[in-house]
Amino acid sequence: QVQLVESGGGRVQPGGSLRLSCAASGIFFSIYKMGWYRQAPGQQRELVALETNGGRTNYADSVMGRFTISREYAKNTVFLQMHSLKPEDTAVYYCNVESRGGLRYWGQGTQVTVSS
């Protein structure tokens, strides 16, 4: 059974930092990419950042230069370092893993709240 367990969410003041972690277990396929998505109330889930095998990364324009994604391949773990957080970054953040063939799994989500 594939499980993605996220941690690191919480409440932070504007300008603050958080680091999200996601560990995948029960993986029975070759992971092609791991990433983070987020969903704010009343909005669609959107890509935040992803990293494919080989280290190619893709970021949403809104987080470019503030967020950094990284992977620990041997442990099927992905991280999201977030700096200079803004109130508009408030959302539930979801971890995602995907194979080349389109298998896709999601974590349960972790809440990030940016508020003074």
C-alpha positions as CSV (number, residue, x, y, z in Angstrom):
1,Q,0.0,0.0,0.0
2,V,1.5,3.3,-1.1
3,Q,1.5,5.9,1.7
4,L,2.8,9.5,1.5
5,V,3.2,11.1,4.9
6,E,3.7,14.8,5.0
7,S,5.0,16.9,7.9
8,G,6.2,20.4,8.7
9,G,3.1,22.5,8.1
10,G,1.9,25.1,10.6
11,R,1.3,28.7,11.3
12,V,3.9,31.4,10.6
13,Q,4.0,35.1,10.3
14,P,4.4,36.8,6.9
15,G,8.1,36.8,6.0
16,G,8.7,33.6,7.9
17,S,9.9,30.2,6.8
18,L,8.7,26.6,6.9
19,R,10.1,23.3,5.6
20,L,7.7,20.6,4.5
21,S,8.7,16.9,4.3
22,C,7.1,14.0,2.6
23,A,8.1,10.4,2.9
24,A,6.7,7.8,0.5
25,S,6.5,4.1,1.5
26,G,5.1,1.0,-0.1
27,I,6.4,2.2,-3.5
28,F,6.2,-0.7,-6.0
29,F,7.0,1.3,-9.1
30,S,9.8,3.5,-10.4
31,I,9.1,7.1,-9.3
32,Y,9.6,9.6,-12.1
33,K,8.7,12.8,-10.3
34,M,7.8,14.0,-6.8
35,G,6.2,17.3,-6.1
36,W,4.1,19.6,-4.1
37,Y,0.7,21.0,-4.9
38,R,-1.6,23.3,-2.8
39,Q,-5.2,24.1,-2.5
40,A,-6.6,27.2,-0.9
41,P,-10.3,27.4,0.2
42,G,-12.5,27.8,-2.8
43,Q,-9.7,27.3,-5.3
44,Q,-8.4,24.5,-7.5
45,R,-5.4,22.5,-6.5
46,E,-2.3,24.0,-8.2
47,L,1.2,22.9,-8.7
48,V,3.8,24.5,-6.4
49,A,7.0,22.7,-7.4
50,L,8.1,19.3,-8.7
51,E,11.4,17.6,-9.4
52,T,11.8,14.8,-11.9
53,N,14.5,12.1,-11.9
54,G,17.7,13.8,-12.9
55,G,17.0,16.9,-11.0
56,R,14.9,18.9,-13.4
57,T,12.6,21.2,-11.4
58,N,9.5,23.2,-12.2
59,Y,8.0,26.0,-10.0
60,A,4.9,28.0,-10.0
61,D,5.7,31.6,-10.9
62,S,4.2,32.8,-7.6
63,V,6.8,30.9,-5.6
64,M,9.9,31.2,-7.8
65,G,12.9,32.5,-5.8
66,R,11.2,31.8,-2.5
67,F,10.6,28.1,-2.4
68,T,13.1,25.3,-3.1
69,I,12.2,21.7,-3.7
70,S,14.7,18.8,-3.1
71,R,14.6,15.1,-3.1
72,E,16.4,12.4,-1.2
73,Y,16.1,9.6,-3.8
74,A,17.3,6.7,-1.6
75,K,14.6,7.4,0.9
76,N,11.8,8.4,-1.5
77,T,11.5,11.7,0.3
78,V,10.8,15.1,-1.0
79,F,11.2,18.5,0.8
80,L,9.8,21.9,0.2
81,Q,11.8,24.8,1.8
82,M,9.6,27.9,1.9
83,H,11.0,31.3,2.6
84,S,9.5,34.8,2.6
85,L,6.0,33.4,3.1
86,K,3.0,35.5,2.2
87,P,-0.6,35.3,3.3
88,E,-1.5,34.2,-0.2
89,D,0.6,31.1,0.4
90,T,-2.0,29.9,2.9
91,A,-3.3,26.5,1.7
92,V,-3.3,22.8,2.3
93,Y,-0.1,21.5,0.8
94,Y,-0.2,18.0,-0.8
95,C,2.7,15.8,-1.7
96,N,2.6,13.9,-5.0
97,V,4.5,11.0,-6.6
98,E,4.1,9.9,-10.2
99,S,5.5,7.3,-12.5
100,R,6.2,7.7,-16.1
101,G,3.2,5.6,-16.9
102,G,0.9,8.0,-15.0
103,L,0.5,6.2,-11.7
104,R,-0.2,9.0,-9.2
105,Y,-0.5,9.1,-5.5
106,W,-1.3,11.9,-3.0
107,G,-0.5,12.6,0.6
108,Q,-3.2,13.6,3.1
109,G,-2.2,17.2,3.0
110,T,-0.6,19.5,5.6
111,Q,-2.0,22.9,6.5
112,V,0.2,26.0,6.0
113,T,-1.2,29.3,7.4
114,V,0.6,32.6,6.9
115,S,-0.9,35.2,9.2
116,S,0.1,37.9,11.6
